[in-house]
Each structure stands twice: as C-alpha cells, then as structure tokens.
C-alpha cells in the first residue's frame, strides 16, 4: 500500500499536493474538519463519485490521514466507517493551508487589545497561523463573516444574540464571560454641571455598532435629543470640540484629560442588557463548521482570559 507519508512528521510536500492523491487528502481533510467524533463517513464509492477519482486513491488518502494522526477511523462492516478521533489543528493545516482569519473591533480599548494578544499567542502556540482584521462596528464584522472573508468574529453577546434581527445567522462558539468585551459604560456630558441628558442635547451615536446604537437609544429614551452619527473612536474629540453634547463611552477608557466633562456611570437600572453588552463571544457561520471546531479545540479560555487581564492591568505589553 502506498501513502503520501514520505517523511517522519507526515507532512505533504508542495510537489505531492499537486498529485491526484494529494488533492484528495486536501478534500478529505476539509470534509473531516467539519465533522465530529461519532459521525459516519460516506461510503468510499460516494467519495469516488464526488471527487472523480478511483477507490484506491480515496482509500490511500484516508490511510494517510490516519497515519499522520489527523484522524482515527473505525470500520464497522455494514454499519460503515465511523470517526473515533479528529485532530482539528492537523486537519485545518492539511485542508486549508492558509491562516485562519478573525474579525475584531478596532483596538481602541485594553480589553480588545488583550483578547487580540491572547488569541494571537494561543494560535501561535498551536502552530496555526492567524490573521486578525480589525473592523469598526459589529455590522461590518457580521457582514464579513456572512461573505466568507473571515472565518470567525468577535462580538459582544448582545450583538450575537441580536444578529438574526439584522439578517445574519451565526453560532456562538465560545463565550468568555462578563466584562471581557468591556468593563462598563458611562455617559459623558460636555456640560460639567449636567446630571444627565437634557432635551435638545446632541448625542453622538456610532450607527455601525449595534451595541452603541442600542445603549445610546436606551439612555435617551423619553428625552427629545438629536442623534448625531459619529465614528466611535472620534467621539472624545467631537465632545471636546463641541460638535456633540454627550456620548456613551466605555468606563475605564475615559481619558483623565477630560476631567472637565460630567461622567455618569450606567447600570442595569438604566438598561438590563448592559451585562450582554459587556461579554465577549466568538461567533462563526453555522454553514461552515470547520472554524467552530478548530476554535473549540484550540482555545484554552482560562489561559486566554489570564493574558487579557495582564494586558488590561498593563503587566503585559499588547502584541498582535
């Protein structure tokens, strides 16, 4: 029996990948990375018809995947072949041979920088290349996920739970717990004597962010305020310049230089959804389960959160 396992670590060379058998290894790795232990493979003849190759080529490719440690299969006679074990990291590297791509918010906060640092570190430790794309607004990250230009996206739990209402279908792969997306919200008011929003105030809102839109509308409910479209990362400059009178901001990220403004912390008394706005989740497209399977196999959540805390507390330098 011939296989493609030509060296000790069972890597397929670039030349081997150009062979018919190498192509089928790639195709089957992509099939397996979307499956779970306990699932059953299709009969070999169905893969023969699907990939337009001979039965021997399919069987040799399956043998290679087992010899390389990417999968363990159990033949059960008439019951077919079931999956005993899958190494999603090996399968991703064999099947896709490219970095995994994730979408994150713009790194304006230490919390986001901490997650970016932690994700990059854990992917590097696992030997999987990671490309991070930073995008303003949850709607842009969800759009990129729907279009397939990223494999997963980092959102608040609120944005993930309301994605369907905006026409997106996602599955939450990993939930990181409270205060992992941000530590809280405050309402910044340009008038230092103000105690809250007043009729006629101009409230800055980043409408590309479902989170910021929601909480801004919540705090202005019952007030006749003007909602001004802004970019969130420009909010403090707009407030200082007098272009807006108020903006919702994340609590620990408020610069001390703005000590002339009034700052009112927001609590669940202001809106019960605040905890959902503060929790980070990683979401994927349920139609492409490979990303979810790899994330669940690769990520060590307690270790990831420890790195995030170190970045937030400034005992670790962000690196991503």
Residue, then its C-alpha position, 0 to 999 in steps of 0.5 A: x500500500x502506498x501513502x503520501x507519508x514520505x517523511x517522519x512528521x507526515x507532512x505533504x510536500x508542495x510537489x505531492x499536493x499537486x498529485x491526484x492523491x494529494x488533492x484528495x487528502x486536501x478534500x478529505x481533510x476539509x470534509x473531516x474538519x467539519x465533522x465530529x467524533x461519532x459521525x459516519x463517513x460516506x461510503x468510499x464509492x460516494x467519495x469516488x463519485x464526488x471527487x472523480x477519482x478511483x477507490x484506491x486513491x480515496x482509500x490511500x488518502x484516508x490511510x494517510x490521514x490516519x497515519x499522520x494522526x489527523x484522524x482515527x477511523x473505525x470500520x464497522x462492516x455494514x454499519x460503515x466507517x465511523x470517526x473515533x478521533x479528529x485532530x482539528x489543528x492537523x486537519x485545518x493545516x492539511x485542508x486549508x493551508x492558509x491562516x485562519x482569519x478573525x474579525x475584531x473591533x478596532x483596538x481602541x480599548x485594553x480589553x480588545x487589545x488583550x483578547x487580540x494578544x491572547x488569541x494571537x499567542x494561543x494560535x501561535x502556540x498551536x502552530x496555526x497561523x492567524x490573521x486578525x482584521x480589525x473592523x469598526x462596528x459589529x455590522x461590518x464584522x457580521x457582514x464579513x463573516x456572512x461573505x466568507x472573508x473571515x472565518x470567525x468574529x468577535x462580538x459582544x453577546x448582545x450583538x450575537x444574540x441580536x444578529x438574526x434581527x439584522x439578517x445574519x445567522x451565526x453560532x456562538x462558539x465560545x463565550x468568555x464571560x462578563x466584562x471581557x468585551x468591556x468593563x462598563x459604560x458611562x455617559x459623558x456630558x460636555x456640560x460639567x454641571x449636567x446630571x444627565x441628558x437634557x432635551x435638545x442635547x446632541x448625542x453622538x451615536x456610532x450607527x455601525x455598532x449595534x451595541x452603541x446604537x442600542x445603549x445610546x437609544x436606551x439612555x435617551x429614551x423619553x428625552x427629545x435629543x438629536x442623534x448625531x452619527x459619529x465614528x466611535x473612536x472620534x467621539x472624545x474629540x467631537x465632545x471636546x470640540x463641541x460638535x456633540x453634547x454627550x456620548x456613551x463611552x466605555x468606563x475605564x477608557x475615559x481619558x483623565x484629560x477630560x476631567x472637565x466633562x460630567x461622567x455618569x456611570x450606567x447600570x442595569x437600572x438604566x438598561x438590563x442588557x448592559x451585562x450582554x453588552x459587556x461579554x465577549x463571544x466568538x461567533x462563526x457561520x453555522x454553514x461552515x463548521x470547520x472554524x467552530x471546531x478548530x476554535x473549540x479545540x484550540x482555545x484554552x479560555x482560562x489561559x486566554x482570559x489570564x493574558x487579557x487581564x495582564x494586558x488590561x492591568x498593563x503587566x503585559x505589553x499588547x502584541x498582535 
